């Protein structure tokens, strides 16, 4: 391969726009963990989701809002209840938002 081709391929792979764009949030589609804080408003009985009223999330251009997060690891919610103030991490994808970590404030 010519050096110019290698440089072009490298630049393409390093460009976040090469992986697509999320038109709903205005950021590139990447599997990044996003940190936020808020208050638990509901926990599904089966442990598969939690509704959190979160503070603004500047990275995504979101204001404060009440929204659900999918929970794949049900153990994450053990010991939490309605009204708990929390710091949490989630993955934002076009298919939804998935909680990956949570602690009480």
C-alpha positions in Angstrom: 0.0 0.0 0.0 1.1 3.5 -0.7 1.8 5.7 2.3 -1.0 8.1 1.2 -3.5 5.3 1.2 -2.4 4.1 4.7 -2.8 7.7 6.0 -6.3 8.0 4.5 -7.4 4.7 5.9 -6.1 5.7 9.3 -7.8 9.1 9.3 -11.1 7.4 8.3 -10.8 4.9 11.1 -10.0 7.7 13.6 -12.8 9.9 12.5 -15.9 9.5 14.7 -18.1 10.5 11.9 -17.1 7.3 10.1 -19.2 5.4 12.5 -22.4 7.3 11.9 -24.3 10.1 13.5 -27.2 10.0 16.0 -29.7 12.5 14.7 -31.7 12.5 17.9 -28.9 13.6 20.2 -26.6 15.3 17.8 -23.5 13.2 18.8 -21.7 10.5 17.0 -22.8 6.9 17.5 -20.2 5.4 19.7 -20.4 3.0 22.6 -19.3 5.4 25.3 -20.2 5.4 29.0 -22.0 8.5 30.0 -22.0 9.7 33.6 -25.1 11.5 35.2 -26.8 12.1 38.4 -30.5 12.1 39.4 -33.3 10.6 41.5 -34.8 7.2 41.2 -38.5 7.6 40.4 -39.5 3.9 39.6 -38.0 0.5 39.6 -39.6 -2.3 37.5 -40.7 -5.2 39.6 -38.8 -7.6 37.3 -35.6 -5.4 37.7 -35.3 -4.9 33.9 -35.6 -1.1 34.0 -35.4 1.9 36.3 -36.9 5.4 35.7 -34.6 8.2 36.8 -35.2 12.0 36.8 -31.7 13.0 35.8 -30.0 16.4 35.8 -29.0 17.9 32.5 -26.6 15.8 30.4 -24.5 18.3 28.4 -22.7 15.7 26.4 -26.0 14.6 24.8 -27.6 18.1 24.7 -30.3 16.9 27.1 -32.0 19.0 29.7 -33.2 17.5 33.0 -35.9 14.9 32.4 -37.6 11.7 33.7 -36.6 8.7 31.6 -36.3 4.9 31.7 -33.0 3.0 31.5 -32.8 -0.7 30.6 -31.0 -2.8 33.2 -29.4 -6.0 32.0 -27.6 -6.7 35.2 -30.4 -6.8 37.7 -27.9 -6.9 40.7 -27.1 -3.3 40.0 -30.4 -2.2 41.6 -30.1 -4.2 44.8 -30.4 -1.9 47.8 -31.9 1.0 45.8 -35.4 2.4 46.3 -37.7 5.2 45.2 -36.3 8.6 46.0 -32.7 7.6 46.2 -30.3 10.3 44.9 -27.9 8.6 42.6 -24.8 8.9 40.4 -25.1 6.6 37.4 -23.4 5.5 34.2 -25.2 4.4 31.1 -24.5 3.5 27.5 -26.5 5.6 25.0 -27.3 3.8 21.7 -30.0 4.2 19.1 -31.7 1.1 20.5 -32.0 2.7 23.9 -30.2 3.6 27.1 -28.7 0.9 29.3 -27.6 1.4 32.9 -24.2 0.0 33.5 -23.4 1.4 37.0 -25.1 3.2 39.9 -24.2 4.5 43.4 -26.1 6.5 46.0 -25.1 10.1 46.5 
